[in-house]
Amino acid sequence: MKIERNNLVYALGRLRRRALCILEREMTRRGINGIAPSFGDVFMIVAAGGPMSMKEIARRTYKDKSTITGVVKALERHGYFKRVADPEDGRATLISITPKAVKIIPALGEISALMNERLFGGLSARQSRTLFLLLEKMSSNLKYDETRDRRQARGITPGREAAC
């Protein structure tokens, strides 16, 4: 499929699905179970940042706290995360990785390197820089414009409903 202006979102979704399939296959090949590829950011943020609150995980991953709750519960159920008392607030708990999680960090690093190699193979350093600049520009184009979207929601400006 040729990627063009009119099918970019579809193509990005397809690229994401292909990447997730590769990640799942590599994780299974290495005996890593119970971690969906979409859990990777949460896993690595807690692994790198040490024990932290659910609120902090949500802030760092730009995900809703309810999403983080589900991910953390799944990672707890599979023995990768545990809850520990917050030393600064006896009523609160923090999320921490377990020894089982520490053991798989090198394999996850290998999988990440493999994915980057597959994604960027054949691209020059200049092409990679250009790609990232263009993606950042597109991301900026889609950022939430609260004022514009409030006007649209009130019907002042014709167009689609307010963006999320």
C-alpha positions in Angstrom: 0.0 0.0 0.0 1.3 3.4 -0.9 1.0 5.8 2.0 -0.6 9.1 0.9 -2.2 12.1 2.4 -5.6 10.6 2.3 -4.7 7.3 4.1 -2.1 8.4 6.6 -4.1 7.7 9.8 -5.0 4.2 8.5 -1.3 3.6 7.5 -0.1 4.7 11.0 -2.6 2.3 12.6 -1.4 -0.5 10.3 2.2 0.3 11.2 1.3 0.2 14.9 -0.4 -3.2 14.5 2.6 -4.7 12.7 4.9 -3.4 15.4 2.8 -4.8 18.1 2.8 -8.2 16.4 6.6 -8.2 16.2 6.8 -7.1 19.9 4.4 -9.9 21.0 6.3 -12.5 19.0 9.7 -11.5 20.4 8.3 -11.4 24.0 6.8 -14.8 23.6 10.0 -16.1 22.1 11.9 -15.0 25.2 9.3 -16.4 27.6 8.0 -13.0 28.7 4.3 -13.5 29.6 1.7 -11.2 31.0 3.0 -8.0 29.5 1.1 -6.6 26.5 3.3 -4.4 24.3 1.0 -1.5 25.3 2.1 -2.0 28.9 5.8 -1.3 28.0 5.8 2.4 28.8 4.3 1.9 32.2 6.7 -1.0 32.9 9.8 0.9 31.9 8.8 4.2 33.6 8.3 2.4 36.9 11.5 0.3 36.4 13.6 3.4 35.6 11.9 5.8 38.1 11.6 3.7 41.1 8.5 3.3 43.3 5.9 5.9 42.3 2.2 6.6 42.8 -0.4 5.7 40.2 -0.9 9.5 39.7 2.7 9.9 38.8 2.7 7.0 36.4 -0.4 8.5 34.7 1.3 11.9 34.5 4.5 10.4 33.0 2.7 8.2 30.4 0.0 10.7 29.5 -2.6 8.1 30.2 -5.8 8.3 32.2 -5.5 7.0 35.8 -8.2 4.4 35.2 -6.1 3.0 32.3 -3.0 2.9 34.6 -5.0 1.1 37.3 -5.8 -1.7 34.8 -2.2 -2.0 33.6 -0.8 -2.0 37.1 -3.3 -4.7 38.2 -2.3 -6.9 35.3 1.4 -6.4 36.0 0.8 -7.2 39.7 -1.2 -10.3 38.8 1.7 -11.6 36.7 4.3 -10.8 39.4 6.1 -7.9 37.8 4.7 -5.1 40.1 4.0 -4.8 43.8 2.5 -2.2 46.0 4.8 -0.8 48.7 4.1 1.7 51.5 4.9 5.3 50.8 7.6 6.2 53.3 6.4 9.8 53.3 2.7 9.1 53.7 1.6 6.0 55.6 -1.8 6.1 54.1 -0.5 5.9 50.5 1.0 3.2 48.4 3.6 3.3 45.6 4.1 0.9 42.7 7.4 -0.8 42.5 8.9 -3.5 40.3 9.7 -7.0 41.6 12.8 -9.2 41.2 10.9 -11.0 38.4 10.6 -7.7 36.6 14.3 -6.9 37.0 15.2 -10.2 35.4 13.4 -9.4 32.1 14.6 -5.8 31.7 17.6 -6.8 29.6 15.4 -8.9 27.2 13.0 -5.9 26.9 16.0 -3.7 26.0 17.0 -6.2 23.3 13.5 -6.3 21.9 13.4 -2.5 21.8 16.7 -2.4 20.0 15.4 -5.0 17.5 12.3 -2.9 16.9 14.3 0.2 16.3 16.6 -1.6 13.9 13.6 -2.9 12.0 11.8 0.5 12.0 14.8 2.6 11.0 16.7 0.2 8.9 17.7 1.8 5.6 17.1 5.4 6.9 20.0 7.8 7.0 20.5 9.9 10.1 19.2 12.9 8.1 16.0 11.0 7.1 15.4 10.0 10.7 15.8 13.6 11.9 13.4 14.7 9.2 10.9 12.0 10.1 10.9 13.1 13.7 10.6 16.8 12.9 7.6 16.1 10.6 5.9 13.8 13.2 6.4 16.5 15.9 4.9 19.1 13.5 1.9 16.8 12.8 1.5 16.1 16.5 1.5 19.8 17.3 -1.1 20.3 14.6 -3.4 18.0 16.5 -2.9 19.4 19.9 -6.0 20.4 21.7 -7.0 23.9 21.1 -9.3 24.6 24.0 -10.6 28.0 22.8 -11.4 26.9 19.3 -13.0 23.6 20.4 -15.2 25.5 23.0 -16.5 27.7 20.2 -17.2 24.7 18.0 -19.0 23.0 20.8 -21.3 26.0 21.3 -21.9 26.1 17.5 -20.1 29.4 16.9 -17.8 27.8 14.3 -19.2 25.3 11.9 -17.5 21.9 11.9 -17.1 18.8 13.8 -17.7 18.4 17.6 -15.0 19.5 20.0 -11.9 17.4 19.8 -10.7 15.3 22.7 
